Amino acid sequence: MNECLLCTDEDLNRLLDDELPGAERRRLLGLIESDPALADRLRGLRRVDEVLRETYVEVEPPSRERLQDPRRNRVRRVAAAAALFLPLGF
């Protein structure tokens, strides 16, 4: 059986994310060097990875002060009450 068939996209993504142990990483890199189709698959996954990283930049979590703002909590309570009572016809 062709060893390339044993290489899943998950394996290639783990390689891209540097999550493979040394021996498995070396084995996979050797297969990629000897198989142009596998190298193409890796390039395609790398492009997807780059697009996702560029598209979804890290978002800073909201500050504790913002989360504890009483005005925001009141809006949430009113919205929750409306969601409960409006379907009941109140």
C-alpha positions as a Markdown table, in Angstrom:
| # | Residue | x | y | z |
|---|---|---|---|---|
| 1 | Met | 0.0 | 0.0 | 0.0 |
| 2 | Asn | 1.2 | 3.5 | -0.9 |
| 3 | Glu | 2.4 | 5.2 | 2.3 |
| 4 | Cys | 0.8 | 8.5 | 1.0 |
| 5 | Leu | -2.6 | 7.0 | 1.5 |
| 6 | Leu | -1.8 | 6.7 | 5.2 |
| 7 | Cys | -1.3 | 10.4 | 5.4 |
| 8 | Thr | -4.5 | 12.1 | 6.4 |
| 9 | Asp | -5.2 | 15.8 | 6.3 |
| 10 | Glu | -5.2 | 15.7 | 10.0 |
| 11 | Asp | -1.6 | 14.4 | 9.9 |
| 12 | Leu | -0.6 | 17.2 | 7.6 |
| 13 | Asn | -2.4 | 19.8 | 9.8 |
| 14 | Arg | -0.6 | 18.5 | 12.8 |
| 15 | Leu | 2.7 | 18.9 | 10.9 |
| 16 | Leu | 1.7 | 22.5 | 10.1 |
| 17 | Asp | 0.8 | 23.2 | 13.7 |
| 18 | Asp | 4.1 | 21.6 | 14.9 |
| 19 | Glu | 2.2 | 19.0 | 16.9 |
| 20 | Leu | 3.9 | 15.8 | 15.7 |
| 21 | Pro | 6.5 | 13.9 | 17.7 |
| 22 | Gly | 10.0 | 13.9 | 16.2 |
| 23 | Ala | 10.0 | 10.4 | 14.6 |
| 24 | Glu | 6.5 | 10.9 | 13.1 |
| 25 | Arg | 7.5 | 14.3 | 11.8 |
| 26 | Arg | 10.6 | 13.0 | 10.1 |
| 27 | Arg | 8.7 | 10.2 | 8.5 |
| 28 | Leu | 6.0 | 12.5 | 7.2 |
| 29 | Leu | 8.6 | 15.0 | 5.9 |
| 30 | Gly | 10.4 | 12.2 | 4.1 |
| 31 | Leu | 7.1 | 11.1 | 2.4 |
| 32 | Ile | 6.4 | 14.7 | 1.4 |
| 33 | Glu | 9.8 | 15.0 | -0.2 |
| 34 | Ser | 9.3 | 11.9 | -2.2 |
| 35 | Asp | 5.6 | 12.4 | -3.2 |
| 36 | Pro | 4.6 | 15.5 | -5.2 |
| 37 | Ala | 0.9 | 14.9 | -4.7 |
| 38 | Leu | 1.4 | 14.9 | -1.0 |
| 39 | Ala | 3.5 | 18.0 | -1.2 |
| 40 | Asp | 0.6 | 19.7 | -3.1 |
| 41 | Arg | -1.9 | 18.7 | -0.4 |
| 42 | Leu | 0.4 | 20.2 | 2.2 |
| 43 | Arg | 0.7 | 23.5 | 0.2 |
| 44 | Gly | -3.1 | 23.6 | -0.1 |
| 45 | Leu | -3.6 | 23.2 | 3.6 |
| 46 | Arg | -0.9 | 25.7 | 4.3 |
| 47 | Arg | -2.7 | 28.3 | 2.1 |
| 48 | Val | -6.0 | 27.6 | 3.9 |
| 49 | Asp | -4.2 | 28.0 | 7.3 |
| 50 | Glu | -2.7 | 31.3 | 6.2 |
| 51 | Val | -6.0 | 32.7 | 5.0 |
| 52 | Leu | -7.7 | 31.7 | 8.3 |
| 53 | Arg | -4.9 | 33.3 | 10.3 |
| 54 | Glu | -5.2 | 36.5 | 8.3 |
| 55 | Thr | -9.0 | 36.5 | 8.5 |
| 56 | Tyr | -9.5 | 35.7 | 12.1 |
| 57 | Val | -7.2 | 37.9 | 14.1 |
| 58 | Glu | -7.1 | 37.5 | 17.8 |
| 59 | Val | -9.8 | 39.4 | 19.6 |
| 60 | Glu | -9.0 | 40.8 | 23.0 |
| 61 | Pro | -11.5 | 39.6 | 25.6 |
| 62 | Pro | -13.8 | 42.2 | 27.2 |
| 63 | Ser | -12.5 | 43.9 | 30.3 |
| 64 | Arg | -13.9 | 43.0 | 33.7 |
| 65 | Glu | -15.2 | 46.5 | 34.1 |
| 66 | Arg | -17.2 | 46.2 | 30.8 |
| 67 | Leu | -18.6 | 42.9 | 31.9 |
| 68 | Gln | -19.7 | 44.3 | 35.2 |
| 69 | Asp | -21.2 | 47.5 | 33.8 |
| 70 | Pro | -24.7 | 47.6 | 35.4 |
| 71 | Arg | -26.2 | 49.2 | 32.2 |
| 72 | Arg | -25.1 | 46.2 | 30.2 |
| 73 | Asn | -26.5 | 43.8 | 32.7 |
| 74 | Arg | -29.9 | 45.6 | 32.7 |
| 75 | Val | -30.0 | 45.4 | 28.9 |
| 76 | Arg | -29.4 | 41.7 | 29.1 |
| 77 | Arg | -32.1 | 41.2 | 31.8 |
| 78 | Val | -34.6 | 43.1 | 29.7 |
| 79 | Ala | -33.7 | 41.2 | 26.6 |
| 80 | Ala | -34.1 | 37.9 | 28.4 |
| 81 | Ala | -37.4 | 38.9 | 29.8 |
| 82 | Ala | -38.6 | 39.9 | 26.4 |
| 83 | Ala | -37.5 | 36.6 | 24.9 |
| 84 | Leu | -39.5 | 34.8 | 27.5 |
| 85 | Phe | -42.7 | 36.9 | 27.6 |
| 86 | Leu | -43.2 | 38.0 | 24.0 |
| 87 | Pro | -43.9 | 34.4 | 22.7 |
| 88 | Leu | -46.6 | 34.1 | 25.4 |
| 89 | Gly | -48.3 | 37.2 | 24.2 |
| 90 | Phe | -47.5 | 39.6 | 27.2 |
